[in-house]
């Protein structure tokens, strides 16, 4: 499970806290600031990768999940994660727009706004971020509890992972580890803790709730873990 490639706002700054790792699958015992401070990149409306949209998942360390996604997971019976309040600062984007105008003028563009409209930017009046300095708090920093060994790397170069929907019988060529907890719908892998695996039933429930434009689910036979 990850964020989709949908154009959206992105995180520029995440806090580093001594003694805290968000990838170990264990409860955090060190003191954590409340709220955790984050900052977005200034919105660059001329970038095809960016849009005003704040996605259900903001990929950073720790990952940030929007409150409606957190609630949907809990509604689906997923409780093996800790959440921490955050404050996400939204910087003014006038500077990046001014920089673009300057670069275009230096490149010989006389009428910058006319040029931008000619290449397809018809919404120039909406380029200025309407909420500079805003603090967004409708997300949670998430620490997933449980680091599960679900692949058998002892038979050579096998490196595919299986989801728990297959745990009833060992697939070929990958076998599930006997320590995989029955009924766990969301977890990280010991072999690849940056990956978040979900049960097929949870994937289907999140898609049914409309998260498909923000949350991507990858075929484990094709994903690089």
N, C-alpha and C positions, 0 to 999 in steps of 0.2 A: 504494500500500500504506500502510495506517495502522492505528491501533488501532481496534477496534470500540467501540460504545457500551456494552459490558458494564460493569455496576457494578464498580468496582475501586478500589484505592488510587491516589493521585495525588501527583505531585512538587510540593513547595512551594518548594524552593530548589535551584538549579543554579549551579555555579561559573562566574564570568566570568573569562576568562584573557586578559591583554593579548596581542595579536598572533595570536590563534587564532580562526579562523572554521570552523564545522563544515558550512558550506553551499557552499563553493567547489569541492568536488570534487577538491581537491588534497591531497597529503600534508601533515601538520602537522609543521613544523620547529621551532616554539617549544617551550620546556620545558613539560611538562604534569605537574601533581602526580600522585603515585602513592600511594594511589588518589585518584581524583577524588571530592571530597565532595559528596554530595547529601542532601536531607532530604525525607521525606514530609510531607504535611499530617497533622495528628493525625486519626485515624480517627473519622469522624462516622457512627455506625451508624444515626442517624435520617434520613440523607440517602438518597434513592432512587438517587442517582448513585454511591454508594460501597458497597463491600463489602470484606471482608478480602483478597480476591483480589489478587494481584500479577500483572498481565497480562504477556503475552509482549513487548509494546511499552509502554514508559512514555514518553509524549510530552512532551518537554522539549527544551532546547537545551544539549548535544547529545542526540539521541535515545538512549534506553536500550533495548537488546534483551536479553531473558533468554538465559541461556547455551544452553538447548536450542534456541532459535530460531537463534542464531548457528551452532550445530553443524549444524542442519538445512540452513541455507544453504550451508555448506561442503560438506556431503554432496551437495548438488545442483550442485556445481561453481561456486558463487559465491565469488569470492575478492577482488573489487575493493572491499574496505573494510578500514579499520584499526580495531582495537579497543583500548580502554583500560580498565584495572581501575577499579572504582568502589567506594565505600562509602556505602550509603544508610542514613541514620539514621532510626529509627522513634521518633517522639516519644510521650510519654505522652498519652493522650486523656481523662484524667479531667477536665481543665480545660474542654474543650468540652462534656462531658456536664453538669458542674456549671453552666456558663453556660446551657444549655438549661433545666435545672430552675429556675434563678433566673428566667429570662424567663417561664416558664409560671406560676410563683407570682406574679410581678408582674402577669401578665395575669388573675389571679383564679382560677387552678386550685389547689384545695386539696390534693387527693391526686394528685400528679404521676404516680406510678407507675400508679395505677389508670387515670388518664386515658390514658396512653400505651398501656396494654394494650387499652383500649376502642377506640382508633383503629387497632389492628392490630399494635402492637409487642409480640409475645408472647415475644420472646427477650431480655428486658432483662438477664437474668443473663449474657448473652454480649456485652454492650455494652462492657465494659472490655477494652481491648486487652491480650492476654495476654503481649505481648512489648515492653513499653516500654523504650526504650533499646537495642533490638536493632540490629545493623548487618547489612544485607543486602549480600552481595557476589556473588550469582549472576546479575549483569547485567554488560554491557559498554557503555561509551559508544562510539558508532559514528560513524566518519567515512567516508562513501561516497566512493570514488575514481572520478572520471569525471563530468563535466558535459557532457551531450550535447545538441546542438541537433537536435531531432527534429520540429520543426514549422516550417512555412513561413509566416512572418508578412509576407512581401513582396507578397502578392496582395490587400491590403486588410485586412479585419477578421477574417480567419481566425484563430481562437485555439484550435481543438481540437488535442489531441495524439494521437499514435498509438503503440501499443506495438510492440515489435519483431516480434511475430507477423505484422504487416502489412508488414514491411520488404521483402518480396520484390517488391512492386509498389506504386506510389504510390496510396493510396486517394483517393477524391473526397469532400470538397474538399481534404483535407490531404495534403501530400507529405512523405515522410521526407527528411531531410537526407543527402546523400551521405557525410557524415563519421560517420554512425552506425556504430559498430563491429559487425561481424558477430558473433553469438554472445553479446553482452552481455545478461545476464539481469536486471540490476538497475542502475539509474542515476538520477541527478537530471537535470532539464531546465535548460538554460541559460535558457530563457524563464520558468521557474517553479521555482527551485531548492528551494523548500520541499516540492515534490511528489517522491515516490519512485515511479518506474515499474518494473514487473516484467514479464518475459516470461510469456505465458500458461502455458508449461510449468512455470515456477517457481511460479506461483499454484496450479496443479493439484497440484504435489508437496507444497506446504505444507498445502493443504487435506487431502490424503490422509494427512498426518502428524498431523492433528488440531488444527491451529492456527486453524480456522475460527471458534471462539468468541472468539478474542483478536485476530485479524488480519483487517482488512477489505480487500477489493479492489473498486475502483470502476470502473464502466463509463466509459471515457475520453470517450465521446460525451456523457456527462451530467456529468462532473466539472468543477468550475470551477478551471482552472489559470491 
